[in-house]
């Protein structure tokens, strides 16, 4: 991948430190035994390192700039997160998508107070579930914004250890090192003989010229691509993996299908001016609605449903895969819902560009992946790029290939107007009912909290 080199920012007087400094990726069992450990960072790697070190270290201090909202595996220790997060209702409750529908925009305007109340109730649930108030780790940012920090599911063992005092959390930044510890920007001295930098990974695009890197990364917030895959400055290059969601393997698989369909000329490549317009609009949307992070250009998170729908429409499929409107709104979307989209047939593989004398122009696919997925720099028409599979709950995570092709089914056009009107009525009715229920539940919860 292109994100495999640890990012280790230097600090003042780091060379004077008499202990051990390492990146979180270099941490091994026993390395922190009987040591005073300082962990710099607030992401999942930092929390994992703190929990693992709690079994053997003498003391553990985690230095964070600001606390972030944890995402649990089960909400209130009762409902699996996929049932709460991966449905269309939650997707609708997000800040508006870059290409939101007219229905979504109207309902967001009509139900804005109820949407706000739903997020505030969700915040109180997380504060109660993780004991954030007792830990002193209640985030200042709103939950609907904090979900885009890219930390994904949190280590739930971290917060009980903070409450018990086994792990100490300090807010601030490391200003400098001393021979026996670190000094924070507040002037606080923290004794340490082991410092772990959980500071993420460096984006490696050094194989491009400085001019191309400037086009791909117009700021310090990551790579911006049209449809998160193509860029007008690189007409013969496609990227698979620059679309970070909570179901990253599924997103990669759908992107691979889109790129392959484009190479086989089943769908047209957007003109350069449309690509640039899409990138400009995406940049403005993300910088207005998402927090500043080094990977903001790739972030989609809970907008994954919108993005997957967009790719399916491009490929000629219906994005509605549940069979009933009730399941469509409230049932979680999982990889098995897309089994018919990417059937791994040998017949389709035999029609790859490598077997066709009239194949499309050669291109290169780069696959950036936090799980070190393989990438290729050879022509797409003569190579296969492995990526995690999203063909079903029992499918392997490693044996999928770019050339899993499928023929889009022709969409029926009859009575489109009637179906669209009826769909609008159903969505409005369900949203109104859900809004009323959310308002009643939120009011009851707040009344109970005040009492």
C-alpha positions in Angstrom: 0.0 0.0 0.0 1.0 3.7 0.0 0.4 4.2 3.8 2.8 1.7 5.3 5.6 3.9 6.5 5.2 5.1 10.2 4.8 8.8 10.7 7.2 9.9 13.6 7.2 13.7 14.0 10.4 14.9 15.7 10.3 16.8 19.0 12.6 19.4 20.6 15.6 17.8 22.4 14.5 14.3 21.4 18.1 13.3 21.2 18.7 14.0 24.9 16.1 11.4 26.0 17.8 8.5 27.8 15.0 6.0 27.2 13.4 4.3 24.3 11.4 6.0 21.6 9.4 3.9 19.1 6.3 4.0 16.9 3.2 2.1 17.9 3.8 -0.4 15.0 7.1 -1.4 16.6 5.6 -2.2 20.0 6.1 -5.9 21.1 5.1 -7.9 24.1 7.4 -7.3 27.1 8.9 -4.0 25.7 7.1 -1.9 28.4 7.5 -4.3 31.3 8.3 -2.3 34.5 8.6 0.9 32.5 7.2 4.4 32.8 5.4 4.7 29.5 4.1 7.8 27.7 1.9 7.3 24.7 1.4 10.2 22.3 -1.9 10.1 20.3 -5.6 9.6 20.7 -6.4 7.1 17.9 -7.2 3.4 18.0 -3.4 2.5 18.0 -2.8 4.7 21.0 -5.7 3.1 23.0 -4.6 -0.4 22.0 -1.0 0.3 23.1 -2.2 1.7 26.4 -4.5 -1.3 27.2 -1.7 -3.8 26.2 0.9 -1.9 28.3 -1.5 -1.8 31.3 -0.7 -5.5 32.0 3.1 -4.9 32.5 4.1 -1.2 32.7 4.8 0.6 36.0 2.8 3.7 34.8 1.0 4.7 31.7 0.3 8.3 30.6 -1.6 9.0 27.4 -1.1 12.5 25.9 -3.9 13.6 23.7 -4.7 17.0 22.0 -8.5 16.5 22.6 -10.8 13.5 23.3 -12.8 12.0 20.6 -16.1 10.1 20.6 -15.7 6.3 20.9 -17.6 4.0 18.6 -18.7 0.9 20.5 -19.1 -2.6 19.1 -22.5 -2.7 20.8 -24.6 0.4 21.7 -25.5 0.4 25.4 -24.1 -3.1 25.5 -27.3 -4.3 23.8 -27.5 -3.6 20.1 -24.7 -4.5 17.6 -23.2 -1.4 16.0 -24.0 -2.6 12.5 -27.7 -2.5 13.3 -27.5 1.1 14.5 -24.9 2.5 12.1 -25.2 0.7 8.8 -28.8 1.5 7.8 -30.3 4.2 5.6 -31.9 6.0 8.5 -28.5 6.7 10.2 -27.1 7.6 6.8 -29.9 10.1 6.4 -29.2 11.6 9.9 -25.6 12.4 8.8 -24.7 15.9 7.7 -25.8 16.1 4.1 -23.9 14.2 1.5 -22.0 15.9 -1.3 -24.7 14.7 -3.8 -27.7 14.5 -1.5 -31.1 13.9 -3.1 -33.8 16.5 -3.1 -35.8 14.4 -0.7 -33.0 14.3 1.8 -32.5 18.1 1.5 -36.2 18.8 2.1 -36.4 16.4 5.1 -33.2 17.7 6.6 -34.7 21.2 6.5 -38.1 20.1 7.9 -36.7 17.8 10.6 -33.5 19.7 11.6 -34.5 20.1 15.3 -35.3 16.4 15.6 -32.1 15.4 13.9 -30.2 17.6 16.2 -32.0 16.1 19.2 -31.4 12.5 18.0 -27.6 13.2 18.0 -27.7 14.8 21.4 -29.5 11.7 22.8 -26.9 9.5 21.2 -24.1 11.5 22.8 -25.7 11.0 26.3 -25.9 7.3 25.6 -22.2 7.1 24.8 -21.3 9.3 27.8 -23.2 6.9 30.0 -21.9 3.7 28.4 -18.2 4.6 28.5 -18.3 6.7 31.6 -16.8 9.6 29.7 -17.7 12.2 32.4 -16.0 10.2 35.1 -12.9 9.9 32.9 -12.9 13.6 32.0 -13.0 12.7 28.3 -16.3 14.2 27.1 -15.5 15.6 23.6 -16.2 19.2 22.9 -17.2 18.5 19.3 -20.6 17.2 18.3 -21.0 13.5 17.7 -22.0 13.8 14.0 -18.7 15.6 13.4 -16.5 13.5 15.7 -17.4 10.3 13.8 -15.2 11.5 11.0 -11.9 11.3 12.8 -11.3 7.9 11.2 -10.6 6.0 14.4 -13.3 3.4 13.8 -14.3 1.1 16.6 -12.7 1.9 19.9 -11.0 -0.3 22.5 -13.7 -0.6 25.1 -11.2 -1.8 27.8 -9.5 1.6 27.8 -12.1 3.6 29.7 -12.5 1.3 32.7 -8.7 1.5 33.1 -8.8 5.3 33.0 -11.6 5.3 35.6 -9.6 3.0 37.9 -6.5 5.2 37.6 -4.3 2.6 35.9 -4.1 4.8 32.9 -3.6 8.5 33.2 -4.8 10.8 30.4 -3.4 14.4 29.9 -4.7 16.8 27.3 -2.0 18.8 25.5 0.9 18.3 23.2 4.5 17.2 23.7 6.7 20.3 23.7 10.1 18.8 24.3 12.1 15.9 25.8 14.4 15.8 28.8 16.8 13.0 29.7 14.2 11.4 31.9 10.8 12.4 30.5 8.8 14.8 28.4 7.5 18.3 28.9 4.0 19.3 27.6 3.1 22.6 26.1 1.4 23.5 29.4 4.7 23.1 31.2 3.7 19.8 32.9 6.6 17.4 33.3 5.9 13.7 32.8 8.6 11.2 33.8 9.2 8.4 31.3 11.7 5.9 30.0 9.6 4.7 27.1 7.7 6.9 24.7 5.4 5.4 22.1 4.4 7.6 19.2 0.9 6.5 18.0 1.0 9.2 15.3 -0.3 7.3 12.3 1.3 6.6 8.9 2.9 8.7 6.2 1.3 8.9 2.8 3.9 7.7 0.2 3.4 9.3 -3.2 7.0 9.9 -3.9 6.8 8.0 -7.2 4.8 11.0 -8.6 6.4 14.3 -9.5 6.0 17.2 -7.1 3.6 18.8 -9.6 1.3 15.7 -9.6 1.5 15.4 -5.8 0.4 19.0 -5.5 -2.6 18.2 -7.8 -3.6 15.1 -5.8 -3.0 16.8 -2.4 -4.1 20.4 -2.6 -3.6 20.9 1.1 -2.5 19.0 4.2 -5.7 17.0 4.5 -5.0 14.1 2.1 -5.7 13.0 -1.5 -8.8 14.3 -3.3 -10.0 12.3 -6.3 -13.1 12.3 -8.4 -15.4 9.5 -7.2 -12.4 8.8 -4.9 -10.8 6.9 -7.8 -9.7 9.1 -10.7 -8.0 12.5 -11.3 -7.8 14.6 -14.5 -4.1 15.1 -14.0 -3.5 11.3 -14.3 -5.8 10.2 -17.2 -4.3 6.7 -17.3 -4.2 6.0 -13.6 -7.0 4.8 -11.3 -6.8 4.5 -7.5 -8.6 1.7 -5.5 -8.8 2.2 -1.7 -9.0 6.0 -1.3 -12.5 5.8 0.2 -12.3 5.2 3.9 -15.6 3.7 5.3 -16.6 1.4 8.2 -16.8 -1.4 5.6 -13.5 -0.8 3.8 -13.3 -4.2 2.2 -16.7 -3.8 0.6 -15.9 -0.3 -0.6 -12.6 -1.6 -2.2 -14.5 -4.4 -4.0 -17.1 -2.0 -5.4 -14.4 0.4 -6.5 -12.6 -2.4 -8.3 -15.8 -3.3 -10.1 -16.3 0.3 -11.2 -12.7 0.6 -12.4 -12.9 -2.6 -14.3 -16.2 -1.7 -15.9 -14.7 1.6 -17.0 -11.7 -0.1 -18.6 -14.0 -2.5 -20.4 -15.9 0.5 -21.7 -19.1 -0.6 -20.0 -19.4 2.8 -18.4 -17.7 6.0 -19.6 -14.9 7.7 -17.8 -16.1 11.2 -16.7 -14.6 14.0 -18.8 -11.7 15.9 -17.2 -13.8 19.0 -16.6 -16.4 16.9 -14.8 -13.7 15.2 -12.7 -12.2 18.6 -11.7 -15.7 20.0 -10.9 -16.4 16.9 -8.7 -13.1 17.3 -6.9 -13.7 21.0 -6.3 -17.1 20.4 -4.9 -15.9 17.5 -2.8 -13.1 19.6 -1.3 -15.6 22.4 -0.3 -18.1 19.9 1.1 -15.5 18.0 3.2 -13.8 21.0 4.6 -17.1 22.5 5.6 -18.6 19.4 7.3 -15.7 17.2 8.5 -12.9 17.8 11.0 -9.4 18.5 9.8 -7.4 15.3 9.6 -4.5 14.2 7.4 -6.8 11.8 5.5 -9.9 14.0 5.2 -9.8 13.7 1.4 -10.5 10.0 1.6 -13.0 10.0 4.4 -16.5 8.8 3.9 -17.2 6.8 7.1 -21.0 6.6 7.6 -21.6 8.2 4.2 -20.6 4.7 2.9 -24.2 4.0 1.9 -24.5 7.1 -0.2 -21.2 6.3 -1.9 -22.0 2.6 -2.5 -25.4 3.7 -4.0 -23.5 6.1 -6.3 -21.2 3.4 -7.6 -24.1 1.0 -8.1 -26.1 3.5 -10.1 -23.0 4.1 -12.3 -22.8 0.4 -12.9 -26.5 0.1 -13.8 -27.7 -1.6 -10.7 -30.5 -0.6 -8.3 -29.0 0.5 -5.0 -32.0 -0.8 -3.1 -31.2 -4.4 -2.3 -33.4 -5.3 0.6 -36.7 -6.2 -1.1 -39.0 -4.2 1.3 -39.2 -0.6 2.3 -39.1 -1.4 6.0 -35.9 -3.4 5.7 -34.5 -0.8 3.3 -34.8 1.9 5.9 -33.9 0.1 9.1 -32.0 -3.1 8.3 -28.2 -2.9 8.2 -26.5 -3.1 4.8 -23.8 -5.9 4.8 -21.5 -7.4 2.2 -24.0 -10.2 1.5 -26.5 -7.7 0.2 -24.1 -7.1 -2.8 -23.5 -10.8 -3.8 -25.3 -10.4 -7.1 -23.3 -7.3 -8.0 -19.8 -9.0 -8.2 -20.2 -12.7 -9.1 -16.8 -14.4 -9.4 -17.4 -16.3 -12.6 -14.6 -17.8 -14.8 -16.5 -16.7 -17.9 -16.2 -13.1 -16.8 -12.6 -13.5 -16.0 -11.9 -14.9 -19.5 -13.2 -11.6 -20.9 -10.6 -9.5 -19.1 -8.7 -6.8 -21.1 -5.7 -9.1 -21.2 -7.7 -11.6 -23.4 -9.1 -8.9 -25.6 -7.1 -7.5 -28.5 -9.3 -4.4 -28.5 -8.9 -3.7 -24.8 -8.9 -0.2 -23.3 -5.9 2.0 -22.8 -3.5 0.7 -20.2 -3.9 2.1 -16.7 -2.4 1.5 -13.3 -4.2 0.9 -10.1 -2.7 1.9 -6.7 -4.3 0.3 -3.6 -3.7 2.2 -0.4 -4.9 0.1 2.5 -4.4 0.3 6.3 -4.1 -3.5 6.2 -1.1 -3.4 3.8 -3.1 -4.7 0.9 -1.0 -5.5 -2.2 -0.6 -2.9 -4.9 0.5 -3.2 -8.5 2.4 -0.8 -10.8 1.9 -3.0 -13.9 -0.7 -2.5 -16.5 -4.2 -3.4 -15.4 -4.8 -5.3 -18.6 -2.1 -7.8 -17.7 -2.3 -8.1 -14.0 -4.5 -8.9 -11.0 -4.6 -6.9 -7.9 -5.7 -8.6 -4.7 -8.0 -6.8 -2.3 -10.3 -8.0 0.6 -13.4 -9.8 -0.5 -16.9 -8.6 0.1 -18.8 -11.4 -1.5 -20.5 -12.6 1.6 -20.2 -13.3 5.3 -18.5 -16.6 4.7 -16.2 -15.5 1.9 -12.4 -15.2 2.3 -10.9 -11.8 3.1 -7.9 -12.2 0.8 -8.7 -14.1 -2.4 -10.7 -11.5 -4.3 -9.4 -10.0 -7.5 -10.1 -6.9 -9.6 -11.3 -8.9 -12.5 -14.5 -10.1 -10.8 -16.8 -8.7 -13.4 -20.5 -8.8 -13.9 -23.0 -7.6 -16.6 -25.3 -4.9 -15.3 -28.9 -5.8 -15.5 -31.1 -3.5 -17.6 -33.3 -1.4 -15.5 -37.0 -1.2 -16.3 -38.2 2.3 -17.1 -41.9 1.7 -17.0 -43.9 3.7 -14.4 -40.8 5.4 -13.1 -42.8 8.5 -12.2 -45.3 6.6 -10.2 -42.6 4.6 -8.3 -40.7 7.7 -7.5 -43.8 9.5 -6.2 -44.7 6.5 -4.1 -41.2 6.2 -2.8 -41.2 9.8 -1.8 -44.5 9.4 0.1 -43.1 6.3 1.9 -39.9 8.0 2.8 -41.7 11.1 4.1 -44.2 9.1 6.1 -41.5 6.9 7.7 -39.3 9.9 8.4 -42.1 11.8 10.0 -42.9 8.9 12.2 -39.3 8.3 13.1 -38.9 12.0 13.9 -41.9 12.0 16.2 -40.6 8.9 18.0 -37.1 10.4 18.3 -38.5 13.6 19.7 -40.7 11.7 22.3 -37.9 9.4 23.3 -35.4 12.2 23.6 -37.8 14.4 25.6 -38.5 11.5 28.0 -34.8 10.7 28.3 -33.9 14.3 29.1 -36.7 14.6 31.6 -35.5 11.5 33.3 -31.9 12.8 33.3 -33.0 16.1 34.9 -35.0 14.2 37.6 
